[in-house]
Amino acid sequence: MNGFTAILRRDLQLAMRQGADSVMVVAFFIVTTTLFPFGVGPEANILARIASGVIWVSALLAAMLSLERVFQTDYEDGTLELLTLSPVSLEIVVLGKVVAHWLTTGLPLIVAAPLMAVMLNMDTDGFVVLMIAMLLGTPALSLIGAIGAALILGARRGGVLVSLLVLPLYIPILIFGAGAVEAALLGMSATAQLQIMGAILLLALAATPFATAHALRQAME
Amino acid sequence: MAVFSGSDLTCLRGERLVFGKLSFAANPGDAIMLRGRNGAGKSSLLRLMAGLLVPRSGQITWNDDPIHSDRIAHHARLQYLGHQDAIKPVLSVRDNLHLWGQLRGVDDIDREIDTALHALDIHHLSRTAGRYLSSGQKRRTALARILIGHADLWLLDEPTVGLDRESSNELAQLIADFRAKGGIVIYSTHIDLAVKEPTLLDLDEFAIPMIEWLKDHDAPADDGIRSDPKRAAQ
């Protein structure tokens, strides 16, 4: 646990000092979402209909934007090598870094999402479910994304590669995330979708740190 | 039986055989100096010893236990200094070192950092951000890192790069102190480092042609290297 908090603290400290990352992710999210009304026209009903999907897709893209950097800088300056050699299991190190990534990118997205929902004329019935779904979904995005981020170490044009690797894996989260909001808007219970999202999160929490740690060890060879 | 030893080690990087049939042994207080031309495998050997790489054949043991059987225990006893200094430009020297102390579970981190910084004569820089350090100062900070926490084994890959003559002597003194406490030091260097009576390990002696190594090792038929005669001949 000591190692986990040490990594988490250091990564948050780094994010505070060089801070542009979180701001960029949120800005990207807002800009992408804003593009849709321009594309499909200002018809309020249409926007309300597509709002949940648009917010989720934009959130996925925004979360992915920052993935490349999760391990990249540590890899380049030799820190990752030393983390691999520290007497803390690499899975714990990975978990610390993923939680830091979620706190600096996922959490700001959850805060920004209702604002975008208002802009897209989403019915207020869906707001609470949207927040809960994002609370369950965004940590899973960070966890799954970390595997991609670890696999691309050492590759040129890693950013594009990570999208190709990770985006297909995000589809279940997109389906159930948007589905939950949709159900709430139709006045139905969203419990089933939210439970599945919770299950995805737990599965990702249990399995992905091992996959990511393995990918990192591979990158160190 | 030596405390830290390796036998019949073969290191394969990509399709290149770096060295083969290499053995070493070290007891507390020993120092081994790795020599060899560029590409002879000095860094690869140090990475094998650290457990970052897995040898193609052979095994490395600590007190007769293979180092891969308990990675965490091996990591707890070793300190590794690689080519890179792993210094974050936005963090101060002290904050940079703090993480490594925490990961090693050091109790009184601040005191240990102070001692390490004094030992390397960079205590006045403890509040300076990494980006303002010269390359020599960065190297000294990296050296300060290996002093934090308990260790039995130092693996130093070209520790003198970027150091002036004076700090090289300080490093030699640190190595001597560490050996006096029963530590094992294995290092590679191009310039003379005033270490007392190191065991020399010349990696050029272990460079064997791939074809010879393949003859000795009957690789399984599905092994890509063996099944392709053109590759093996290279």
Interface residues (C-beta under 8 A of the other chain):
Chain A: N2 G3 T5 A6 I7 R10 Q13 L14 R17 Q18 D77 G78 T79 E81 L82 L83 T84 L85 S86 P87 V88 S89 M220 E221
Chain B: A50 G51 L52 L53 V54 I72 A73 H75 A76 L78 Y80 G82 H83 Q84 D85 A86 I87 K88 V90 L91 D95 H98 L99 W100 Q102 L103 R104 G105 R145
